[in-house]
Amino acid sequence: MLPYKTLIEIDRHSAVPVYLQISNNLIMLIKRGVLPSGAKLPGTRRLADILAVHRQTAVRAYEELYTQGWLEQIAAKGTFVSRQLPEIRPQKLKDADTQKFVYPQQTGYVLPKNEVLNRSPLKALLNLGFDDGFPDVRLAPWDILMRQYRGILHRSFQKHLLSYSDTLGNAFLREQLAFFLQQTRGLAIQKENLLITRGCIMGIHLVAQTLLRPSDRVAVAQLGYVSAEMIFRQAGADLVCVPLDENGIQVEALAKICRQKPIKLLYITPHHHYPTTVTLSAERRIQLLQLADRQGFIILEDDYDYDYHYTGSPILPLASADTNGMVVYVGSLSKVLAPAVRVGYVVAPVNLIEELANLRRIIDRQGDTILEQAVGELIAEGELKRHLKKVQKIYQQRRELFGDLLQTHCANFLDFKLPQGGMAVWADFAADICLQDLALAAHRKGLYIGNGTNYSLDNQVVNSSRLGFANLNEAEMSTGVVLLKKIVGEL
């Protein structure tokens, strides 16, 4: 008889039930040929004695293996390894034991490495830090949202939301969101013009895969959103950079690029340019729409933080003045509620929305229909507007405090201008400070700050960074700024 006591390892502190540990070990022995097809196993009483477990544990282990087809019971003879298994070449035991199975860390085949996608996504790494411009999740209306969520699940007439749904997204959310965008952004749309996605990134990906072909030229700002640029490169597009100044992208420079060789699409964040936070001027907006009409290129407008504007009324999106169907508009509620609430949207003419939905079907069949219904009810009941009114006031106060703190403690080593909106300040550090060294030193002290390497797909390094303020209360902000000043003094 095989030395089952040494072949089957049982960890009584593991979260995996003992009977499953036994069955998994026996499967490994069968796969390795230690227990060949047709081999007889000890009875459950005998196996329980050998392994010092309760007999019922051994019974459950064998039942698991019967269910999976690894064992078979032959009347009056006993339990055997199934004879229907493929032929397995036996492996010799080493010192009456087998090596513990370790899942392979590398593929056994050549895996092409995609250098375009080889970048770490932004995420919250430390408790204290000036992030990329994230909302304060502590302010989100979680109690109301969860009440809506629970209420939906208890309504018997809405049990259909637990089944397969429309690839366009929850119909009620699209209806409410269309009305919300009409009121807040001047978009003359209906729900048929909306596709619900899991955030802006998914919307940009769907648009790129639908509209772009290899070697199409896509125009992006000289400093921009790397995640979007990765999507365009992954679609096979060639990127061309447009110069940027304090009024946004330079439309005259874009016109010159178009005269040299046509572009297929322009990606732009006009309301608060990412990463520099500048707003595209009204004059340039008109010029840009006219240029798109003449040249026939698509404008992909990413309005990731439209809802936060502090100086006067926000400028309406390019999409609100588009009469020829040249603008595709993407947005998200992740900055309004929390990054983990993955509810975004694409606004476009109906024929494009239908094509995007066809593609979405084979990527992510549908979103979280319960969450989408709950968010739709937040909008319908006015809770989203009330939340926005509250946090806009809070973020504006934090922006002003942050500006005062930076001016008081950091004016000798960084230059900045308070943004008209958004949730981050664009800061230029003094030439004698290496931002990468500063970011590393800050990380060691428990403070996060961007190192200036994440604003260009071509690894252009700038001595500037986005310093998010919305995620920090007054005490956290003060602590962070004072610590930043101290770290700079120690470099």
N, C-alpha and C positions, 0 to 999 in steps of 0.2 A: 504494500500500500504506500502511496505517496506520502511524504511528510507534510500533511496538510497544516499542522500546527505552525510550521516555519514558513510555509508557502502563503498562508493567508494572514495578512497583517490586520489587526483590529486596534483602532485607536478609540478608546472609550471616552476621550475628551472631545472627539470630533462632533460637529453638528450633524454629520451624515449618520443616519440610523445604522446600528450594527448589522442588521440583516442585509442592508444595501451594500455595506462594506464587504460582507461575505460574497454576495452575488457578483459584485464588481470584480473582486479578486478571482473568482472562478471564471468569469468571462475572460479575463486577461490570460489565465492559464490555458483556456481553450484556444484563444487566438494565437498563442505562442506554440501551440502543439504539445504542450506539457500534458494536457488532457485531450487525447485524440478523439475523433469521431467514433462513437460506439463504446468509449471507455466507461466502466461502471464506477459510480460514485458510492461512498458509504451512505448508509441510511441516515435519516435525520437524527435519530437517537445517538448513533455512533458519532456523527459529525459534531453534535452538540457536546458530547463528552470530550472529544478531541480539542475543541476550541474553547471549552469551559463557558458555554453560553446556554441559555434556556433552550429547551427543545423547540418551543414555539418560534424562537428566532431562526433556527435552522429550517423549520417548515416554511416560514415566510420567505427565506432566501431562495429555497428551491421553487416555491410558487412563482417568485419573480422571474426566475430563469425559465420555468415552464411557459409563462406568459410571453416572454421574449423569443421563445423557440430554441433556446440553447440546450434544454434537456428534454428527455422524453421518459415516460413511465411505461415499463413493460410489466404486465400483470404477472405476479408470482415470481418475478425475477429481480426487480428493483429499479433503480434510477440510473439512466445512462446519458452520456453526451449524445445529442441528437445525431442521427446518421444522415440527416439532410444537409449538414454543413458542408461547405466546400473543403476540398483537401487542404490541410494545413501541414506545412513541413515542420516536424518537431525540432525544438531547440534543446540542447543539452543543459541540464541543470548545472549551476556553478556553486560548488560547495553546498549541495543539497538545498539550494535556494535560487530564486530568480531575481534579477535586477528589478527594482521598483520602477513601474511604468512612469515615464516623464513625458508630458505632452511636448511635441517638437516645437522649438522656438523659431525655426526657419522652415520655409517651404522646401519640399523635395524637388521642386522644379524651379526654373529660372523665372524670377518675378521682375518684370520691368518696373523700374522706380520712376515715379512721376515727380520730377524736380519742381514742376510748376506748383504742385500742391504740398510740397515739403516745407510747410511753415506751421508754427504753433498758433492756434487760435487765441485771441484775447480772452482772458478770464480773470476772475478775482482771485489773486494769489495770496494776499496778506490782509489782515484785518484793518490795517491802516494804510492808506495810500491815495495818490491822485491818479485815479483810473482814467480810462479813455473817454469817460463821459457817460456813466451809468446812472440810472435813477436810484433813489433810496427806496429799497423794497420794503422798508419798515413803514412807509407812508401809504402803501397800496391798500385798497379797501378789501382786505382779505375776508373779513367777517361777512361782508355783503356778498362777495363773489361765492364764498363757500355756501352761504345760505341759498343762493340761487342754484348752485350745483346740486345740493341735497334736495331742494324742492323739485327740481326737474326729474330726479331719479324716483321720487315718490309719486309723481303724476303718472297714473297708468296710461293716460292717453298719449304720453310722449315716450313710451317704451320703444317706439320705432327709432329713436335716436341712438339706441344701442346696436342697431343693425347697420348694414351697408348704406351709405348715403351718397349724395351728389358729389362728384369730384370737384365741382365748382365751390363747394363749401356749404355750410348750413344756410338754408334759404332765409331764415329769419334774421340771422346776423347780416347777410348781404343786404337785405332790405333796410335794416336799421343803420348799417354802416353807410349805405348810399345816401340816406337822408342826413347823417352826421357830416359826411364829406361835402354835401351840398351846402350845409349851413356854415361850416367852418372854413372851407377851402374854395368855395364858389365853383365846384365841379358839377356841371349839369348832367348828372349820370343817373342811371337806374341800376337795379341790382344785377341786371344782365351784363353790365359793364364791369362787374367785379368777380375776381377769383380770390378766394381765401387761401392763404399759404401759411406755412410755419415760419413766419418772419420774412424780412426783406431779402435775405440771402437766397431763400428758395425761389422767391419771385424773380430775382435777377437771373438765377440759373435757368429757370424755365424760359424766360425771354431770350436769353443767349442761345440756348439749345434750339429754340424754335426759329429764330430769325437770322442767326449767323451761320456762315459756312466757312470752311477752311480758307485762309488767306484774305478774308474780309478785313477791312481796316476799321478799327475802333479807336475813337479819340477819347482820351482821358486827360485829366488835369495833371500838371507836372508833379505835384504831390497829391496823392489821392487815397482811395480806399482799396487797400491791397486785396481784400477778399473778393471784391468785384473784378479786379484786374485778373486774379487767378481764374475766375469763371470764364472770362473772355479768352484768355490764353488756352484754357482747357478745351474750349470750343474750336480752337484752331485759328483764332483771329490774330492779326498783327496789330500791336498797339502803337499809337502815335501820341506824343505828349503835347498838350496845349499849355502855353505859358499862363501864369496866374499872377494877379496883383491884388491890391486892396479892394478892388471892385469885382472880384471873381475871375473867371476865365476870360482871356482876351479874345473877343469874337473876331476882331480883324485878323489875328494870327491864325485862328481856325479857318477863316475864309481863304487865307493864303494856302493853308494845307490842303483845302478842298480843291483849289485851282491846280495844284501840283498833281494830286491824285485823289479821286473820290474816296470818301469814307462811307461806311455802311451805317455806323451808329456812333452817337456821342453819349457817354455816360457822365452825368453831372449831378452834383448835390447843391443846387443854387441857393436854397434858403439860408443854410449855414454850411458853407463848404467844409467838407471833411478833407484834411484835418484842421485847416487854418481858421475856420469859423466865419470867414468873410461872407457877405451877402452879395449875390449877383445884382448889380444895379438895374433899375427899371429900364434905362436906355439899352443896356446890353441884352436884356430879356427880349425886347422887341426885335433887336437886330438878330438875335439867335433864332427866333421863330421864323423870321423872314428868310434867313440863310438856309434853314432846314427845308423850307418850302421850295426854295430855288434849287438847292443841291439834291434834295430828295433823300436826306439821311434821317434816321430815326433818332429821336431824343429819348433816352432812358433817364427819367427824372426820379432820383432817390430822395425822398423827403422824410428822412429818418427821424427828425426831431422838430417837425413843423409846429407842434403844439406848445413849444416853449419859446416865447418871444417876449422881451421885456421892455423894449423902447418903442413905443407907438404900436400901431397895428402891424401884424405880419404881412409881408408881401405875398400875394396870392401865387399859387404854383403856376409854372409854365402851362401845365395841362388845362388850367382854367381859361386860358386864352387861345387854346389850340382849336382851330376850326377845320383843319385839313387832316386830322387823324395821324399826326406825325409824332405825338408824344405818348410814351408809355409811362405811367405813373406808378411807383411802388412806395409803400409805406408800411408801418408796423405799429402795433399797440404794445410791443415789448418795452419801449421806452416810456410809455404812459403808465403801465402797470408794473411789470418786472420782466427781466430778460428771460426768465423761465416760462413765462406765458407766451408761448410761441404762436401768436396770431398776427399774421401780416396779410397784405392784400396787393393785388395788381389791378389797376384801372386802365382799361383800353377799349377800343371799339369791339363790338360783339364778335366779329369774325376772328380776331386775334385771341380773345378770351376763350373761345371754343377750342382753338388749336392748343392753347396752353393747358386747358383741362384735359385734352386727349393725351398730352405728354405727361401731365401730373399723374394720370391714372396708372402708368407703369413705373412710377417712381415711389409714390406714396399715396396709395389708393384714395385716401381721404384723411382729413384732419381729425381732431378730437371733437366729435359732434356735440358732446355734452358741454365741454368748455366753450365751444363756439356759441351754443345756445345761451349759456350763462352770460357771456360777454354781450351778446345781443340784447339780453334783458337789462344789463347794466346801462346800455345806451338808451334803450326804450324808456327806462324809468328815470333817466336824467342823472343817474349816479356817476357815470363817466364824466359828464360835464362838471358836476360838483367836485369830483376828485381833481380834475384838471385845474379848476379855479383855485383850489386849496394849495396844490403842490406848486403851481406857477408862482404864487405869492411867496411860498417858502423858498423855492429855488432862486427867485429874484433877490431875496434877502441874503441868501447864501452867496450868490454871485457878488453882491456889493461888499459883504464881509470879506470874502476871499480876495477881492481886489485891494481892500484896505490892508489886509495882512501881508499880501505880496509886496505892496508898496512900502510898508513899514519895515519888513524884515529882509526882503530879497531884492530890492531895487538896485543894489550895487552889483548883482551878478545875473539878473535876468530882465528882459524887456517884454512887456505884454500890453495888450489892449483889451479892455473888457468887451466881450462879444455882445451883440444885440440880442442874442438868444442862445438856446442850446444849453448844454450842461458841462462845458469844458472851456478852459482858457488856453489859447495858443501862446506858448512862452518861448522866446528866443534866449538862449543862454549865452553868457559872455564867451568871447573867443578863447580865453585862457582856461575855460572849463571844458573838460572832455565829458560830454553827457553820458557816454557809455560807462566810463569809470564812476561817475557820480551815481548812476542808476544801480551799479553793482554794489557800491558802498552803502547806498540807502537800503538796498535789499537786505544786506547783512545786519542793518540796524532795525529791521522790521518795517521799513517804509517802502511802498511801491511807487516807482516813477518810470515812465516810458523812456527808452534809451535812444529814441530818434531813428530807429532802423525799420520801423513798420509802416512807412508811408509811401513806399515805392517798391514795386515788384522787381525792379532792376537793382535792388540793394543800395539805392542812393541813401547815404547817411547824412542826416541834418542835425545840427546842434540845437534842435527845437523839439518840443514835446507838447502833447495835449495834457493839461492838468485838470482832471475832473473835479468839480466842486459839489455837484448835486447830491452825491452819495454820502456826504459828511455833514454831521451837525456842527454846531459852533465849537464845542470842546474838541472834537476830533480834528477839525480844520486848524484850529490854533496849535494843537499839539503837532500836527503834521508840518505846518509851515515853520515853526520854531525848530523842529528836528531837522528839516531840510537845510535851514540856515546853518545849524551846527555842523552838519555833515560837510557842507561846502567849505566851512572854515577849517575842517580837519584834512581836506584834500591836499 
